[in-house]
Amino acid sequence: MKEMVLASKSPRRAELLAQMGYDFDTVDSHIDEDMITASSPCEFVRKAAEAKASGALALCGDGHIIIAADTVVELAGCVLGKPKDEQDARRMLSELSGSQHTVHTGLCVLSGNERVYSGTSSTRVTFRKIGNKELDLYIASGEPLDKAGAVGVQERGAIFVERVEGDFYAVVGLPVCTLSVVLTGLGKYPNYGSS
């Protein structure tokens, strides 16, 4: 197994880490997020990321740099996770339509048993009003079904975004700038290849 491990089954997080120039393996740490207790969405995603990192460390053993993240959408004090089905996606998207919400992404980095970083990035996102036909077509695409808040702002869902205040990549699921600072602090630099 490679030295760097991404504790995630999210293809978006894997794409972002690869775009950063790192070589890594991925593992699913199989944590039960229902067992995590937290007083706020910020605390929840941080604890979820820590749990994923610890689970991956147990699977991989020492000698690895473990990266884990978790993302939720908060709207008016309520957390929107991944929708259960198309009807749930419709409910979430209807609530997000024409409103401002906050996307929280927790990030945890372990170097062996040492927790090098644990924190949360919160970004405010404003959506324009979404018409019924657009909503139908977007849900029919299947894209909303595996994303927190039922929308992928880096994919087709980008057409709904009026404004992003904060780290765009944290909205996608991985706070790239923060992670880069943490990894370079560990002496791990990207490999951009040669051209």
C-alpha positions as CSV (number, residue, x, y, z in Angstrom):
1,M,0.0,0.0,0.0
2,K,1.2,3.5,-0.8
3,E,2.4,5.8,1.9
4,M,-0.5,8.3,1.3
5,V,-4.0,7.0,1.9
6,L,-7.3,8.7,1.2
7,A,-9.9,7.4,3.6
8,S,-12.9,8.0,1.3
9,K,-15.0,6.3,-1.3
10,S,-15.8,9.7,-2.9
11,P,-14.6,9.9,-6.5
12,R,-14.6,13.7,-6.2
13,R,-12.1,13.7,-3.3
14,A,-9.9,11.2,-5.1
15,E,-10.0,13.4,-8.3
16,L,-9.0,16.5,-6.3
17,L,-6.1,14.8,-4.5
18,A,-4.9,13.4,-7.8
19,Q,-5.1,16.9,-9.3
20,M,-3.0,18.2,-6.5
21,G,-0.2,15.9,-7.8
22,Y,-0.2,13.2,-5.1
23,D,0.1,9.4,-5.5
24,F,-2.2,7.6,-3.1
25,D,-4.4,4.6,-2.4
26,T,-8.0,4.8,-1.2
27,V,-9.7,2.8,1.6
28,D,-13.2,2.8,2.9
29,S,-13.0,2.9,6.7
30,H,-16.6,1.8,7.1
31,I,-17.6,4.1,10.0
32,D,-21.1,4.4,11.2
33,E,-21.8,8.2,11.2
34,D,-25.0,7.6,13.2
35,M,-22.7,6.9,16.2
36,I,-21.1,10.3,16.1
37,T,-22.5,12.9,18.5
38,A,-21.8,16.6,18.0
39,S,-23.3,19.9,19.1
40,S,-23.0,21.5,15.7
41,P,-22.6,20.6,12.0
42,C,-19.0,22.0,12.2
43,E,-18.2,19.7,15.0
44,F,-19.9,16.7,13.4
45,V,-17.9,16.8,10.1
46,R,-14.6,17.3,12.1
47,K,-15.5,14.2,14.2
48,A,-16.6,12.2,11.2
49,A,-13.3,13.0,9.4
50,E,-11.4,12.0,12.5
51,A,-13.3,8.7,12.8
52,K,-12.7,7.9,9.1
53,A,-9.0,8.6,9.5
54,S,-8.8,6.4,12.6
55,G,-10.6,3.7,10.9
56,A,-8.3,3.8,7.9
57,L,-5.2,3.8,10.2
58,A,-6.6,0.6,11.8
59,L,-6.8,-1.0,8.4
60,C,-3.5,0.3,7.0
61,G,-1.3,0.4,10.1
62,D,1.5,2.8,10.9
63,G,3.8,4.3,8.3
64,H,1.0,6.0,6.4
65,I,-0.3,9.5,5.9
66,I,-4.0,9.2,6.2
67,I,-6.3,11.9,4.8
68,A,-10.0,11.9,5.6
69,A,-12.9,14.4,5.0
70,D,-16.6,14.6,5.5
71,T,-19.1,17.2,4.2
72,V,-22.6,18.3,5.1
73,V,-24.9,21.1,4.0
74,E,-26.5,23.3,6.6
75,L,-29.6,25.3,5.8
76,A,-31.4,27.3,8.5
77,G,-29.8,25.2,11.3
78,C,-30.8,21.9,9.6
79,V,-28.3,19.4,8.2
80,L,-28.8,18.1,4.7
81,G,-26.8,14.9,4.0
82,K,-27.1,12.7,1.0
83,P,-30.7,12.2,-0.2
84,K,-32.4,8.9,0.4
85,D,-34.1,8.9,-3.0
86,E,-35.4,11.2,-5.7
87,Q,-38.2,12.6,-3.6
88,D,-35.8,13.5,-0.8
89,A,-33.5,15.1,-3.4
90,R,-36.4,17.2,-4.7
91,R,-37.2,18.3,-1.1
92,M,-33.6,19.3,-0.5
93,L,-33.2,21.2,-3.8
94,S,-36.5,23.0,-3.3
95,E,-35.3,24.2,0.1
96,L,-32.0,25.3,-1.3
97,S,-33.6,27.1,-4.2
98,G,-33.2,30.9,-3.9
99,S,-31.4,30.7,-0.6
100,Q,-28.1,30.9,1.1
101,H,-26.7,27.8,2.9
102,T,-23.4,26.8,4.4
103,V,-21.3,23.8,3.4
104,H,-19.1,22.4,6.2
105,T,-16.2,20.1,5.3
106,G,-14.2,18.5,8.1
107,L,-10.6,17.4,7.3
108,C,-8.3,15.2,9.4
109,V,-4.7,14.2,8.5
110,L,-2.8,11.6,10.4
111,S,0.9,10.8,10.1
112,G,1.1,7.3,11.7
113,N,-0.6,7.7,15.1
114,E,-0.1,11.4,15.2
115,R,-3.0,13.7,14.4
116,V,-1.3,16.4,12.4
117,Y,-4.4,18.4,11.5
118,S,-8.1,18.3,12.4
119,G,-10.5,21.2,11.5
120,T,-13.5,22.4,9.6
121,S,-13.8,24.6,6.6
122,S,-17.2,26.4,6.2
123,T,-18.3,28.1,3.0
124,R,-21.4,30.1,2.3
125,V,-23.2,29.3,-1.0
126,T,-26.0,31.2,-2.6
127,F,-28.4,29.5,-5.0
128,R,-30.6,31.2,-7.6
129,K,-34.2,30.2,-7.8
130,I,-34.5,26.8,-9.5
131,G,-37.5,26.4,-11.9
132,N,-39.6,23.2,-11.8
133,K,-38.5,22.0,-15.2
134,E,-34.8,22.5,-14.3
135,L,-35.4,20.6,-11.0
136,D,-37.1,17.7,-12.9
137,L,-34.2,17.4,-15.4
138,Y,-31.5,17.7,-12.8
139,I,-33.0,15.0,-10.6
140,A,-33.6,12.8,-13.6
141,S,-29.8,13.0,-14.4
142,G,-29.1,11.1,-11.2
143,E,-26.4,13.5,-10.2
144,P,-28.0,14.7,-6.9
145,L,-28.4,11.2,-5.4
146,D,-24.9,10.7,-4.0
147,K,-24.1,14.3,-2.9
148,A,-24.6,16.1,0.4
149,G,-27.5,18.6,-0.1
150,A,-28.4,16.8,-3.4
151,V,-26.2,19.0,-5.5
152,G,-22.8,18.8,-7.2
153,V,-21.6,22.4,-7.6
154,Q,-18.6,21.1,-9.6
155,E,-20.8,19.3,-12.1
156,R,-24.3,20.1,-13.6
157,G,-25.4,21.7,-10.3
158,A,-23.0,24.6,-11.0
159,I,-25.8,26.3,-13.0
160,F,-27.7,27.0,-9.7
161,V,-24.8,28.7,-7.9
162,E,-24.9,32.5,-7.8
163,R,-22.1,33.0,-5.3
164,V,-19.5,31.2,-3.2
165,E,-18.0,32.9,-0.2
166,G,-15.1,30.8,1.0
167,D,-13.2,27.7,-0.2
168,F,-14.9,26.3,-3.4
169,Y,-13.0,23.1,-3.1
170,A,-14.3,22.5,0.5
171,V,-17.8,22.7,-1.1
172,V,-16.7,20.0,-3.5
173,G,-15.5,17.9,-0.6
174,L,-11.8,18.5,0.1
175,P,-10.2,21.8,1.3
176,V,-7.3,21.7,-1.2
177,C,-5.4,24.8,0.0
178,T,-5.5,23.7,3.7
179,L,-4.5,20.2,2.8
180,S,-1.6,21.4,0.7
181,V,-0.3,23.4,3.6
182,V,-0.6,20.4,6.0
183,L,1.1,18.0,3.5
184,T,4.0,20.4,2.7
185,G,4.5,20.9,6.4
186,L,5.0,17.1,6.5
187,G,7.6,17.4,3.7
188,K,5.2,15.8,1.2
189,Y,5.3,17.8,-2.1
190,P,3.2,17.1,-5.2
191,N,4.6,15.4,-8.2
192,Y,3.5,17.4,-11.2
193,G,5.5,15.1,-13.6
194,S,7.6,16.5,-16.4
195,S,6.4,17.7,-19.8
